[in-house]
Amino acid sequence: MNTHTPQSKTGPPPGDDTTTAPGRFAAFGNRNFRLYFIGQTISSIGSWAQSLAVTWLVLELTDRSDQLGIALALQFLPMLILGAPAGVLADRLNNRRVLLATSAASGVLALTFGIVVTTGHATIWWIYALTFLLGLVLAVERPTMQAILFQLVGRDLLPNAVAANGTINSVSRLIGPAIAGGLIATVGVTVGFYINAASYLIVIAALLALRSSELIARPVLGQTKGKLREGFAYVRSHPEVARPLIVMSIVGAVALNFPTTFPSMVRFGFHRGAGSVGAAMSVSAIGSILGGIYIAGIKPDARRTLAIALAGFGAAIVALGVMPSYGTFVAMSIVLGFASASFQSVNTVVVQQATEPAMQGRVMALHQTALFGSTPIGALLMGWVIHVTSPRLPFLLGGIAAVLCAAFVIARPSHRVAVATA
């Protein structure tokens, strides 16, 4: 489960510094960040276990990729609708208290999911309802998780913390699906839900253990009227912020649909079971971890590095889609994991380095909306594409989208666009 530095008004353009960061693991010298990282990693392992459980439950009940797409779309639809307003809350409320509340709510929903399946009442409509409720929680949680990083480590270590924080998803994807895949194949699908419910106890304990005296203060909003509009105006007037947000929206909708495309490829392309799905998703995380470690050691250029990461991601996802066997698919997924993690980390750091501290919650809410809010569109579209054509086609479409975005990043002017104010 998964931030921003203040920028000098007279200094060089954000992201133009290509010097080496203080150290790839420098953020772990901060006690609060270590606790946060441990708690979120364990919680994210549980979330990946539940994600595979939901995926396999849908496929077992319906045997249709488009139904899986609907379930994923419902989970991320609230992020599309509520993500931006949630950013205002992240700039106004105590981030740690919000995360405590969202973690408790997610734990209750995971437990409910497990009870429904255990008692034999699971239907596709139950899955739709619970995934939508989980999405409501995620819509508030995601921008808050990004906004709190500045308070944990401050300006100098923020790019390092962002990249390190990005490995949470990678590490948990290495462990969660592997554990869940094996247990689903031997014990049953319910275990994934109970693992996730228990994991939230750890993240709550870690959040409670943070030292308030060591959290870095940042400007907090008062009245919220007009603040959301102010956030949109800020993005429009800052091309260095708007550019990666546009890219993330497109790539998120067309290419980053792995919860739909990976299981569908393994089940319908290679005709394998839940254990093979978990193994493929876990192995891809090896590359994601390496990508996160690599990006943690650099300060990316706002345009050049992002374009390179996009082009590499596009090539990797096309290559994955043409792999002839399950074994080569799994091997190539390591390369894709590296490329995907590199792109997402670079994109996030570019946005955060270009954003002023007072705007962090709102801008990162828009960033999370671009990433996760695009999922309803992508999940529905790619689930349908797989159902009517082939599980390979979405990988080709994703690669094309990433390469076109790389060209957009290089070609787009970097000058500031003036915005008229009322």
C-alpha positions in Angstrom: 0.0 0.0 0.0 1.3 2.6 -0.6 5.3 12.9 -1.9 6.7 16.4 -2.4 9.4 18.9 -1.9 9.1 22.6 -1.7 10.7 24.3 -4.7 12.6 27.5 -4.7 10.9 30.2 -6.8 14.3 31.3 -8.1 16.1 28.0 -8.4 16.5 25.7 -11.4 13.4 24.0 -12.9 12.2 21.1 -10.8 13.6 17.8 -11.9 16.6 19.2 -13.7 19.0 18.1 -11.0 20.5 14.9 -12.1 23.0 14.5 -9.2 23.0 11.5 -7.0 20.7 11.3 -4.1 22.1 11.1 -0.5 21.9 7.3 -0.6 19.6 4.6 -1.8 18.5 3.7 1.7 19.0 7.1 3.5 15.3 7.4 4.4 15.5 4.3 6.6 17.7 6.3 9.0 14.5 8.0 10.0 12.7 6.0 12.8 9.2 7.1 11.8 9.8 6.2 8.2 11.1 2.7 9.2 7.9 2.1 11.3 5.7 3.3 8.5 7.5 1.2 5.9 7.2 -2.0 7.9 3.6 -1.5 8.7 2.6 -0.6 5.2 4.6 -3.5 3.7 2.9 -6.1 5.9 -0.5 -4.5 5.2 0.2 -4.5 1.5 1.1 -8.2 1.6 -2.3 -8.8 3.0 -3.9 -6.6 0.3 -2.2 -8.6 -2.5 -3.3 -11.8 -0.9 -6.9 -10.5 -0.8 -6.6 -9.2 -4.4 -5.7 -12.7 -5.7 -8.5 -14.2 -3.7 -11.0 -11.8 -5.2 -9.6 -12.4 -8.7 -9.8 -16.2 -8.4 -13.2 -16.1 -6.7 -14.6 -14.1 -9.6 -13.1 -16.3 -12.2 -14.3 -19.5 -10.4 -17.9 -18.1 -10.1 -18.2 -16.7 -13.7 -15.2 -17.9 -15.8 -15.3 -14.5 -17.5 -12.6 -11.8 -17.8 -15.2 -9.1 -18.3 -16.8 -9.9 -14.9 -13.4 -9.6 -13.4 -13.0 -6.2 -15.1 -16.3 -5.0 -13.6 -15.2 -6.0 -10.1 -11.9 -4.2 -10.4 -13.7 -1.2 -11.9 -16.1 -1.0 -8.9 -13.1 -1.1 -6.5 -11.4 1.9 -8.2 -14.4 3.9 -9.3 -14.6 5.9 -6.0 -11.0 7.0 -6.6 -12.1 8.4 -10.0 -15.0 10.3 -8.5 -13.8 11.1 -5.0 -10.0 11.2 -5.4 -9.6 14.9 -5.9 -11.9 15.9 -3.0 -10.1 13.5 -0.8 -6.9 15.4 -1.5 -8.5 18.4 0.2 -9.0 16.3 3.3 -5.4 15.2 3.1 -4.3 18.9 3.2 -6.7 19.7 6.0 -6.8 16.7 8.4 -4.2 15.0 10.5 -2.8 12.4 8.1 -1.9 9.8 10.7 -5.4 9.9 12.2 -7.0 9.5 8.7 -4.8 6.5 8.0 -5.7 4.9 11.3 -9.4 5.2 10.4 -9.0 3.9 6.9 -6.9 1.0 8.1 -9.5 0.0 10.6 -12.3 0.2 8.0 -10.3 -1.9 5.5 -9.7 -4.5 8.1 -13.4 -4.8 8.9 -14.2 -5.1 5.2 -11.6 -7.8 4.7 -13.0 -9.8 7.7 -16.6 -9.3 6.3 -15.4 -10.7 2.9 -13.9 -13.7 4.6 -17.1 -14.4 6.6 -19.3 -14.1 3.5 -17.2 -16.6 1.6 -16.8 -19.0 4.6 -20.5 -19.2 5.2 -21.2 -20.0 1.5 -23.0 -16.7 0.7 -20.5 -15.4 -1.8 -22.1 -14.3 -5.1 -20.9 -11.9 -7.7 -23.2 -9.2 -6.3 -21.6 -9.6 -2.8 -18.2 -9.2 -4.5 -19.3 -6.1 -6.3 -20.7 -4.5 -3.2 -17.7 -5.2 -0.9 -15.1 -4.2 -3.5 -17.0 -0.9 -4.0 -17.0 -0.2 -0.3 -13.3 -1.0 -0.2 -12.9 1.5 -3.0 -14.5 4.2 -0.9 -11.9 3.7 1.7 -9.1 3.6 -0.8 -10.2 6.9 -2.3 -9.5 8.6 1.1 -6.5 6.5 2.0 -4.3 6.8 -1.2 -3.7 10.6 -1.3 -3.2 10.6 2.5 -0.5 7.9 2.2 1.4 10.1 -0.3 0.9 13.3 1.6 2.3 11.9 4.9 5.7 11.1 3.4 6.8 14.7 3.5 6.0 14.8 7.2 8.0 11.6 7.8 11.3 12.6 6.2 11.2 16.2 5.0 12.4 17.8 1.8 15.9 16.4 1.4 15.1 12.8 1.7 11.7 12.9 0.0 12.7 11.6 -3.4 14.6 8.8 -1.7 11.5 8.0 0.5 9.2 8.1 -2.5 11.2 5.5 -4.3 11.7 3.4 -1.2 8.0 3.6 -0.5 7.3 2.5 -4.0 9.1 -0.8 -3.2 6.4 -1.6 -0.7 4.0 -2.6 -3.4 6.8 -4.6 -5.1 7.9 -6.5 -2.0 4.4 -7.3 -1.1 3.5 -8.4 -4.6 6.5 -10.8 -4.3 5.2 -12.3 -1.1 1.4 -11.9 -1.1 0.3 -13.6 -4.3 2.8 -16.4 -3.8 1.5 -17.2 -0.3 -2.2 -16.7 -1.4 -1.8 -18.7 -4.6 -0.4 -21.7 -2.7 -3.0 -21.5 0.1 -5.9 -21.0 -2.3 -4.8 -24.1 -4.2 -4.5 -26.2 -1.0 -6.8 -24.7 1.6 -9.3 -22.5 -0.2 -9.9 -18.9 -1.3 -11.1 -17.6 2.1 -7.6 -17.6 3.6 -6.6 -14.5 1.5 -9.3 -12.4 3.2 -8.3 -13.5 6.7 -4.6 -12.8 6.0 -5.5 -9.3 4.9 -7.7 -8.6 7.9 -5.0 -9.6 10.3 -2.4 -7.5 8.5 -4.2 -4.3 9.4 -3.5 -4.9 13.1 0.2 -4.5 12.2 -0.2 -1.2 10.3 -2.4 0.3 13.0 0.3 -0.6 15.6 3.0 1.0 13.4 1.0 4.2 12.9 0.3 4.5 16.7 4.1 4.1 17.3 5.0 7.1 15.2 6.5 9.9 17.3 4.5 13.1 16.8 7.3 15.3 17.9 9.4 14.1 15.0 6.8 14.6 12.3 7.6 17.6 10.1 5.0 20.3 10.1 3.5 21.6 6.8 0.8 24.2 6.1 -2.7 22.9 6.8 -5.9 24.2 5.1 -8.6 26.0 7.0 -11.9 26.3 5.2 -12.2 23.9 2.2 -14.4 26.1 0.1 -12.6 26.8 -3.3 -9.6 24.7 -2.3 -10.3 21.9 -4.8 -10.7 24.5 -7.6 -7.4 26.0 -6.4 -5.8 22.6 -6.8 -6.9 22.2 -10.4 -5.8 25.7 -11.2 -2.4 25.0 -9.7 -1.9 22.0 -11.9 -3.1 23.9 -15.0 -0.6 26.7 -14.3 2.3 24.3 -13.7 3.2 22.2 -16.8 5.9 20.3 -14.9 3.1 19.0 -12.7 0.4 18.6 -15.3 2.6 16.6 -17.8 3.2 13.5 -15.6 -0.4 13.6 -14.4 -1.6 13.4 -18.1 0.8 10.6 -18.8 -0.2 8.6 -15.7 -3.9 8.9 -16.7 -3.3 7.4 -20.2 -0.8 4.7 -19.1 -3.0 3.8 -16.1 -6.1 3.3 -18.3 -4.4 1.4 -21.1 -1.3 -0.3 -19.8 -1.4 -0.7 -16.0 -4.2 -3.2 -15.8 -2.2 -6.2 -14.5 -4.8 -7.4 -12.0 -7.0 -8.1 -15.0 -4.4 -9.0 -17.7 -2.1 -11.2 -15.7 -4.7 -13.6 -14.3 -6.5 -13.7 -17.7 -3.4 -14.5 -19.6 -2.4 -17.3 -17.2 -5.9 -18.8 -17.1 -7.1 -18.3 -20.7 -3.8 -18.1 -22.5 -1.8 -20.8 -20.7 -4.8 -22.7 -19.1 -3.3 -22.8 -15.6 -4.6 -22.4 -12.1 -4.5 -20.0 -9.1 -1.0 -21.2 -8.0 0.4 -20.3 -11.4 -1.3 -16.8 -11.3 0.3 -16.2 -7.9 3.7 -17.3 -9.1 3.6 -15.1 -12.2 2.6 -12.0 -10.2 5.2 -12.7 -7.5 8.1 -13.3 -9.9 7.3 -10.0 -11.7 7.8 -8.3 -8.3 11.5 -9.2 -8.3 12.0 -6.8 -11.2 9.8 -4.2 -9.5 12.0 -4.3 -6.4 15.1 -3.9 -8.5 13.5 -1.0 -10.3 12.5 0.7 -7.0 16.1 0.3 -5.6 17.6 1.7 -8.8 15.3 4.8 -8.9 15.9 5.4 -5.2 19.5 6.3 -6.0 18.9 9.0 -8.7 17.2 12.4 -9.0 15.3 12.1 -12.3 15.1 14.7 -15.0 11.5 15.8 -15.3 11.3 15.1 -19.0 14.3 13.0 -20.2 14.2 10.3 -17.5 10.5 10.0 -17.6 10.5 9.6 -21.4 13.2 6.9 -21.2 11.2 5.1 -18.4 8.1 5.2 -20.6 9.8 3.9 -23.7 11.4 1.0 -21.7 8.0 0.1 -20.1 6.3 0.1 -23.5 8.9 -2.2 -25.0 8.7 -4.6 -22.0 5.0 -4.9 -22.0 4.8 -5.6 -25.7 7.5 -8.3 -25.3 5.6 -9.9 -22.4 2.4 -10.1 -24.6 4.2 -12.2 -27.3 5.8 -14.7 -25.0 5.0 -18.2 -26.4 4.9 -20.2 -23.1 4.1 -19.8 -19.4 7.8 -20.2 -18.5 8.9 -17.4 -20.9 6.0 -15.2 -19.8 7.1 -15.5 -16.1 10.7 -14.8 -17.0 9.8 -11.7 -19.1 7.6 -10.5 -16.2 10.8 -9.7 -14.3 11.8 -7.2 -17.0 8.3 -5.8 -17.1 8.4 -5.4 -13.3 11.6 -3.4 -13.4 10.3 -1.2 -16.2 6.9 -0.7 -14.6 8.3 0.2 -11.2 10.9 2.6 -12.7 8.2 4.4 -14.7 5.8 4.7 -11.7 8.6 5.8 -9.3 10.0 8.4 -11.7 6.5 9.7 -12.5 5.7 10.1 -8.8 9.0 11.8 -7.9 8.7 14.2 -10.8 5.2 15.3 -9.6 6.3 15.6 -6.0 9.4 17.5 -6.7 7.5 20.1 -8.7 4.7 20.6 -6.0 4.8 23.0 -3.2 4.2 21.6 0.3 0.9 23.3 0.9 -0.5 21.7 -2.3 0.8 18.2 -1.6 -2.5 16.6 -0.6 -4.5 18.0 -3.5 -1.9 17.4 -6.2 -1.1 13.9 -5.0 -4.8 13.1 -4.8 -5.0 14.0 -8.5 -1.9 11.8 -9.1 -3.6 8.9 -7.3 -6.8 9.6 -9.2 -4.8 9.5 -12.5 -3.3 6.1 -11.5 -6.1 4.3 -9.7 -9.0 6.4 -11.0 -8.1 5.3 -14.5 -8.5 1.7 -13.5 -12.3 1.5 -13.8 -11.9 2.5 -17.5 -9.0 0.2 -18.1 -10.4 -2.8 -16.3 -13.7 -2.6 -18.1 -12.1 -2.0 -21.5 -9.3 -4.6 -21.2 -11.7 -7.2 -19.6 -13.9 -6.8 -22.6 -11.0 -6.9 -25.1 -9.8 -10.1 -23.6 -13.3 -11.6 -23.7 -13.9 -10.9 -27.3 -10.4 -11.2 -28.7 -7.3 -12.5 -26.9 -5.6 -12.1 -23.6 -2.5 -11.0 -25.5 -4.0 -7.9 -27.2 -4.1 -5.6 -24.1 -0.3 -5.9 -23.7 0.2 -4.6 -27.3 -2.2 -1.8 -26.7 -0.5 -0.9 -23.4 2.9 -0.8 -25.1 1.7 1.5 -27.9 0.2 3.9 -25.3 3.4 4.1 -23.3 5.6 4.8 -26.3 3.2 7.5 -27.5 3.4 9.1 -24.0 7.2 9.0 -24.2 7.0 11.1 -27.4 4.5 13.5 -25.7 6.8 14.0 -22.8 9.8 14.9 -25.0 7.8 17.1 -27.4 5.7 19.1 -25.0 7.0 22.6 -24.2 8.2 23.1 -20.7 7.3 26.8 -20.3 4.8 27.9 -17.7 1.3 28.4 -19.0 -0.5 31.6 -17.7 -3.9 31.0 -16.3 -6.4 33.7 -15.9 -7.8 34.1 -12.4 -11.3 35.2 -11.6 
